[in-house]
């Protein structure tokens, strides 16, 4: 049984484990899941991401957490807080992000998980969060709205210059 940092009625949030690699690689390599990212991730890219998240948790007390469905302990994806330092007039900043497997879409898991991460951010005394998504990622933007985040502005993401189809992003924020 996993050791959860916090839970919701349906989800458990925890640190990453080596055993998560195959399930998370399956999510990260799905072209539909990764439609609004640079590219699907290979196993080694997924491992590097998990290792970055563990380092971030050690350093700052947050990360994009491994998220399990409590009913069967299936890994559904990653939901949590990231540290963004790319070139922009609002960085460095803490952002809220979510990426879940396609079989878990349209069931309210991203919204439930994102709301729980807002609460976690309050507990660890983060004063403000941002969230961003490519302007075409309407499902992600809808989650931001549902949890009470407010539209701030659209911007061209400096790390996506080679990906013009996803470079223009909408930025939302919330004071905690």
C-alpha positions in Angstrom: 0.0 0.0 0.0 1.3 3.4 -0.9 2.0 6.2 1.6 -0.1 9.2 0.6 0.8 12.8 1.3 -2.9 13.7 1.0 -6.0 12.3 -0.5 -9.4 13.2 -2.0 -12.4 11.0 -2.0 -11.1 9.2 -5.1 -7.4 10.0 -5.4 -4.2 9.5 -3.5 -1.2 11.8 -4.0 2.3 10.5 -3.3 5.9 10.6 -4.2 7.2 8.8 -7.3 8.4 5.2 -7.1 10.5 3.1 -9.5 7.4 0.9 -9.9 5.6 3.8 -11.6 7.8 3.9 -14.6 5.9 1.6 -17.0 2.5 3.0 -16.2 3.7 6.6 -16.4 5.6 5.9 -19.6 2.4 4.5 -21.1 0.6 7.8 -20.3 3.5 10.0 -21.4 3.9 8.1 -24.7 0.3 8.4 -25.7 0.1 11.0 -28.6 -3.4 12.1 -27.5 -2.4 12.8 -23.9 0.7 14.6 -25.2 -1.1 16.6 -27.9 -0.3 19.9 -26.3 3.3 19.1 -25.4 6.4 19.1 -27.5 6.3 15.4 -28.1 5.4 12.0 -26.5 8.0 10.9 -24.0 10.1 7.8 -24.1 10.8 5.6 -21.1 14.1 7.4 -20.4 12.4 10.8 -20.7 9.7 9.7 -18.2 12.3 8.4 -15.8 14.2 11.7 -16.0 10.9 13.6 -15.3 10.2 11.3 -12.3 13.7 12.0 -11.0 13.3 15.7 -11.4 10.0 15.6 -9.5 11.7 13.8 -6.6 14.5 16.4 -6.5 11.9 19.2 -6.6 10.0 17.6 -3.7 13.2 17.3 -1.7 14.1 20.9 -2.4 10.7 22.7 -2.2 8.2 20.3 -0.6 6.1 20.0 -3.7 6.1 18.5 -7.2 3.8 17.0 -9.8 2.8 14.1 -7.6 2.1 10.5 -8.6 -1.7 10.2 -8.4 -3.4 6.9 -7.8 -7.1 6.0 -8.1 -7.9 4.9 -4.5 -10.3 2.2 -5.5 -7.6 0.0 -7.1 -4.3 1.9 -6.6 -3.9 2.4 -10.4 -1.6 5.2 -11.4 -3.8 7.7 -13.3 -1.0 10.3 -13.9 0.6 13.3 -12.4 -1.1 16.3 -10.7 0.6 18.8 -8.6 2.9 21.9 -8.4 5.9 22.7 -10.5 8.6 25.3 -10.3 8.8 27.3 -13.5 11.9 29.4 -14.4 11.6 29.7 -18.2 12.0 33.3 -19.5 8.8 35.2 -18.9 7.7 38.3 -17.1 5.9 36.2 -14.4 8.7 33.7 -13.6 10.0 32.2 -11.4 6.7 30.9 -10.2 4.9 27.9 -8.8 2.4 26.4 -11.3 -0.4 23.9 -11.1 -0.3 21.1 -13.6 -2.0 17.9 -14.5 -1.5 15.0 -16.9 -3.7 12.0 -16.7 -4.1 8.9 -18.8 -6.8 8.9 -21.5 -8.9 6.2 -19.8 -9.4 8.6 -16.8 -10.5 11.6 -18.9 -14.0 13.2 -18.5 -14.6 11.8 -15.0 -13.6 15.0 -13.0 -10.2 13.6 -11.8 -8.1 16.5 -13.1 -10.5 19.0 -11.4 -10.6 17.0 -8.2 -6.9 16.7 -8.1 -6.2 20.3 -9.0 -8.5 21.5 -6.2 -6.7 19.3 -3.7 -3.3 20.7 -4.9 -4.7 24.2 -4.2 -5.4 23.1 -0.7 -1.9 21.6 -0.4 -0.3 24.8 -1.7 -2.2 26.8 1.0 -1.0 24.4 3.7 2.6 24.9 2.7 2.0 28.6 2.5 2.4 29.3 -1.2 0.8 32.7 -1.7 -0.1 32.4 -5.4 -0.3 29.8 -8.1 -0.4 30.0 -11.9 -1.5 27.5 -14.4 -0.9 27.6 -18.2 -2.0 25.7 -21.2 -1.7 26.0 -24.9 -4.7 28.1 -26.1 -6.2 25.2 -27.9 -6.2 23.0 -24.8 -9.7 23.9 -23.8 -10.2 20.9 -21.4 -7.2 22.1 -19.4 -8.3 25.7 -19.4 -11.8 24.5 -18.2 -10.2 22.8 -15.2 -8.4 26.1 -14.3 -11.8 27.9 -14.4 -13.6 25.2 -12.4 -11.2 25.5 -9.5 -11.5 29.3 -9.3 -8.4 30.4 -11.1 -8.8 33.7 -13.0 -7.6 34.4 -16.6 -4.5 36.6 -16.5 -3.2 36.8 -20.1 -2.1 35.0 -23.2 1.7 34.7 -23.9 4.2 33.0 -26.2 5.9 30.3 -24.1 9.7 30.9 -24.5 10.5 27.1 -24.4 8.0 26.3 -27.3 9.5 28.5 -30.0 10.1 25.4 -32.2 6.5 24.4 -31.7 4.4 27.3 -33.1 1.2 25.2 -33.0 1.3 25.1 -29.2 3.5 28.1 -28.3 0.6 30.5 -27.6 -0.6 29.8 -24.1 -3.3 31.1 -21.7 -2.1 31.9 -18.2 -4.4 31.7 -15.2 -3.7 32.6 -11.6 -5.1 32.5 -8.1 -4.1 34.1 -4.8 -4.2 31.6 -1.9 
